[in-house]
Amino acid sequence: MGIVLRVVVGGLLVAHGLVHLMWFASAKDASWPFHLDRSWLLPEQARRPVGIALIAVVVAAFALLGLAVWGVPLLASTWVGLAVVGGAASLAVLVAYWDRQLVWGVAIDVVVLVVALWRPGWTDSLD
């Protein structure tokens, strides 16, 4: 994988993780898709603590994954685990606090998980 592609992909992965921080932005607009108090899956008392924990995992995993893609020693060999943890935690957040506007986040997570689990040949340069 070329250096420019590594920089771009790593940056996009970090950005995807950081987008999850939008759940902490206060918005009174009902159309805002990021609300930790609206979950079809979790009971009211568990919504905020579960959301905070999952978002912390997502942000950390995708930040480390971006660094791994950039070739940071010790992280480069762990990219598969970071991708699986980050993608799964992100999917859990998106599903638990579902809003149809979040469909692109689901698509990104599915791509990250498929690449991590399938490991196509071009990913060999990441190890």
C-alpha positions as CSV (number, residue, x, y, z in Angstrom):
1,M,0.0,0.0,0.0
2,G,1.5,3.3,-1.0
3,I,2.3,6.0,1.5
4,V,-0.4,8.4,0.2
5,L,-3.0,5.7,0.4
6,R,-1.9,4.8,3.9
7,V,-2.2,8.4,5.0
8,V,-5.7,8.8,3.5
9,V,-7.1,5.5,4.7
10,G,-5.6,6.0,8.2
11,G,-7.0,9.6,8.3
12,L,-10.5,8.3,7.3
13,L,-10.4,5.6,9.9
14,V,-9.5,8.1,12.6
15,A,-12.2,10.5,11.4
16,H,-14.8,7.7,11.5
17,G,-13.9,7.0,15.1
18,L,-14.1,10.7,16.0
19,V,-17.5,11.2,14.4
20,H,-18.9,9.1,17.2
21,L,-18.1,12.0,19.6
22,M,-21.1,13.7,18.0
23,W,-23.2,11.8,20.4
24,F,-21.9,14.2,23.1
25,A,-22.9,17.3,21.2
26,S,-26.0,18.7,22.6
27,A,-28.7,19.2,20.0
28,K,-32.3,20.1,20.6
29,D,-33.3,19.4,17.0
30,A,-35.3,16.2,16.9
31,S,-33.8,15.3,13.5
32,W,-30.3,15.2,14.9
33,P,-29.4,11.5,14.7
34,F,-27.0,11.4,17.6
35,H,-29.0,11.0,20.9
36,L,-27.9,8.8,23.7
37,D,-31.3,9.1,25.3
38,R,-33.1,7.4,22.4
39,S,-32.5,3.7,22.1
40,W,-35.0,1.0,20.9
41,L,-32.8,-1.7,22.5
42,L,-31.5,-0.5,25.9
43,P,-33.6,0.4,29.0
44,E,-33.6,4.1,29.9
45,Q,-31.2,3.7,32.9
46,A,-28.6,1.9,30.8
47,R,-28.6,4.1,27.7
48,R,-26.1,6.8,28.7
49,P,-23.5,4.5,30.5
50,V,-23.6,1.9,27.8
51,G,-23.3,4.5,25.1
52,I,-20.4,6.3,26.8
53,A,-18.5,3.0,27.2
54,L,-19.1,1.9,23.6
55,I,-18.1,5.3,22.2
56,A,-14.9,5.3,24.2
57,V,-14.0,1.9,22.8
58,V,-14.8,3.1,19.2
59,V,-12.8,6.3,19.4
60,A,-9.8,4.5,21.0
61,A,-9.9,1.6,18.6
62,F,-10.3,3.6,15.4
63,A,-7.6,6.1,16.5
64,L,-5.2,3.2,17.1
65,L,-6.3,1.6,13.9
66,G,-5.4,4.8,12.0
67,L,-2.0,4.8,13.6
68,A,-1.6,1.1,12.7
69,V,-2.4,1.8,9.1
70,W,0.2,4.6,9.1
71,G,2.7,1.9,10.2
72,V,3.4,2.8,13.8
73,P,5.6,0.1,15.2
74,L,3.8,-2.4,17.6
75,L,0.4,-1.3,16.3
76,A,0.9,-2.3,12.7
77,S,0.7,-6.0,13.6
78,T,-2.5,-5.5,15.6
79,W,-4.6,-3.8,12.9
80,V,-6.9,-6.8,12.5
81,G,-7.9,-6.9,16.1
82,L,-8.3,-3.1,16.3
83,A,-10.5,-3.2,13.2
84,V,-12.7,-6.0,14.6
85,V,-13.0,-4.3,18.0
86,G,-13.7,-0.9,16.6
87,G,-16.0,-2.0,13.9
88,A,-18.0,-4.3,16.2
89,A,-18.3,-1.6,18.9
90,S,-19.3,1.0,16.3
91,L,-22.0,-1.3,14.9
92,A,-23.3,-1.9,18.4
93,V,-23.6,1.9,19.0
94,L,-25.3,2.5,15.7
95,V,-27.7,-0.4,16.1
96,A,-28.6,0.4,19.8
97,Y,-29.2,4.1,19.1
98,W,-30.5,3.6,15.5
99,D,-31.5,6.5,13.3
100,R,-31.8,5.9,9.6
101,Q,-29.3,8.8,8.9
102,L,-26.6,6.5,10.4
103,V,-26.7,4.0,7.6
104,W,-23.4,5.2,6.1
105,G,-21.7,4.5,9.4
106,V,-23.0,1.0,9.3
107,A,-21.7,0.6,5.7
108,I,-18.2,1.8,6.8
109,D,-18.2,-0.6,9.7
110,V,-19.2,-3.5,7.5
111,V,-16.4,-2.7,5.1
112,V,-13.9,-2.4,7.9
113,L,-15.0,-5.8,9.3
114,V,-15.0,-7.5,6.0
115,V,-11.5,-6.3,5.1
116,A,-10.2,-7.3,8.6
117,L,-11.7,-10.8,8.5
118,W,-11.2,-11.5,4.8
119,R,-7.7,-10.0,4.7
120,P,-7.3,-9.4,0.9
121,G,-3.8,-9.6,-0.5
122,W,-3.2,-5.8,-0.5
123,T,-3.5,-5.8,3.3
124,D,-0.3,-7.9,3.7
125,S,1.7,-4.7,3.6
126,L,-0.1,-3.5,6.8
127,D,1.5,-6.2,9.0
